[in-house]
Structures are given as C-alpha cells and as structure tokens.
Amino acid sequence: MGIISWIIIGGLAGWIASMVMKTDAQMGVFMNIIVGIVGAMLGGWLMGMLFGIDLAGFSLQSLFVAFVGSVILLALLKLFTGMSSQAHTHA
C-alpha cells in the first residue's frame, strides 16, 4: 500500500476511532493520522495472528481493520496514561 493510501486510511480510521473513544477534542488531524497508521499496523498484525488474514490495498476491509486497531490503541492509551474522555470538564 502506498504512503498516500496509508495517510488516507490512517486519517479516516484514526478520526473515526477518536470519535468512538471520545478523544477527538484532544487530538488534531496529525494525531488522528498517526493513531490510524499505528492502529492499522496493530489491527493488521492481530488479524494475521488470529485469523491468518493479510489485507493490502485500499478497501473497506482494510479501513475496518485499521479502525479496530485504532480503537484498541486508544483504549490502551487511555488505560495507561489516564487520558480522559472529555477535553474540558465543567464544574
């Protein structure tokens, strides 16, 4: 998969995952892309290990795998860093 595909899929997957995990207010476009790319690698590795699936190219399946990996990555970050679900708290 080319670098442009990685950026597009990573950006979409990271953004969607940050919306689901309620961390979008804390993350910018660049962090969404980074989370999505790392999530894609994590998701691809997990799918390969668990199911023997090897996805390549731009497809809905690769976007889904990147999304799942990104959600897992954000959940781990929230667990280990204490990253809150909301950027601002109101008293």
C-alpha positions in Angstrom: 0.0 0.0 0.0 1.4 3.4 -0.9 2.1 6.2 1.5 -0.9 8.2 0.3 -3.2 5.2 1.0 -1.7 4.8 4.5 -2.3 8.5 5.2 -5.9 8.4 3.9 -6.9 5.2 5.6 -4.9 6.2 8.8 -6.6 9.5 8.9 -10.1 8.1 8.4 -9.6 5.2 10.8 -7.9 7.4 13.5 -10.6 10.1 13.2 -13.5 7.6 13.4 -11.8 5.8 16.3 -11.2 9.1 18.2 -14.9 9.9 17.8 -16.0 6.5 19.1 -13.5 6.7 22.0 -14.4 10.3 22.7 -10.8 11.6 22.4 -11.4 13.7 19.2 -11.4 17.0 21.1 -7.8 16.2 22.4 -6.4 15.1 19.1 -5.7 17.0 15.9 -5.5 15.9 12.3 -1.9 14.8 12.6 -2.5 12.7 15.7 -5.5 11.1 14.1 -3.3 10.1 11.1 -0.6 8.7 13.5 -3.2 6.8 15.6 -4.8 5.4 12.4 -1.5 4.3 10.9 -0.3 2.6 14.1 -3.8 1.2 14.6 -3.7 -0.2 11.0 -0.4 -1.9 11.8 -1.7 -3.2 15.1 -5.0 -4.4 13.6 -3.2 -6.0 10.6 -0.9 -7.8 12.9 -3.7 -9.1 15.1 -5.8 -10.2 12.2 -2.8 -12.0 10.7 -2.1 -13.7 14.0 -5.7 -14.6 14.9 -7.2 -15.4 11.5 -4.4 -15.6 9.0 -5.9 -12.6 7.1 -3.5 -10.5 5.1 -5.1 -7.3 3.9 -3.4 -5.0 1.4 -4.6 -2.0 -0.6 -7.4 0.5 -0.1 -10.7 -1.4 0.8 -13.5 -1.3 3.3 -11.9 -4.3 5.0 -8.6 -2.6 5.4 -10.3 0.5 6.8 -12.2 -1.7 9.3 -9.0 -3.4 10.4 -7.3 0.0 10.8 -10.4 1.3 12.8 -10.4 -1.7 15.1 -6.6 -1.4 15.7 -7.0 2.3 16.3 -9.8 1.7 18.9 -7.6 -0.8 20.7 -4.6 1.6 20.6 -6.7 4.5 22.0 -8.1 2.2 24.7 -4.6 1.2 25.7 -3.5 4.8 25.7 -6.5 5.8 27.9 -5.7 2.9 30.3 -2.0 3.6 30.7 -2.0 7.4 30.5 -5.3 8.2 32.2 -6.3 10.2 29.1 -9.9 11.4 29.8 -12.8 11.0 27.5 -13.5 14.8 27.6 -11.1 17.6 27.0 -12.9 20.0 29.3 -14.7 19.3 32.5 -17.3 21.7 33.8 -18.0 22.1 37.4 
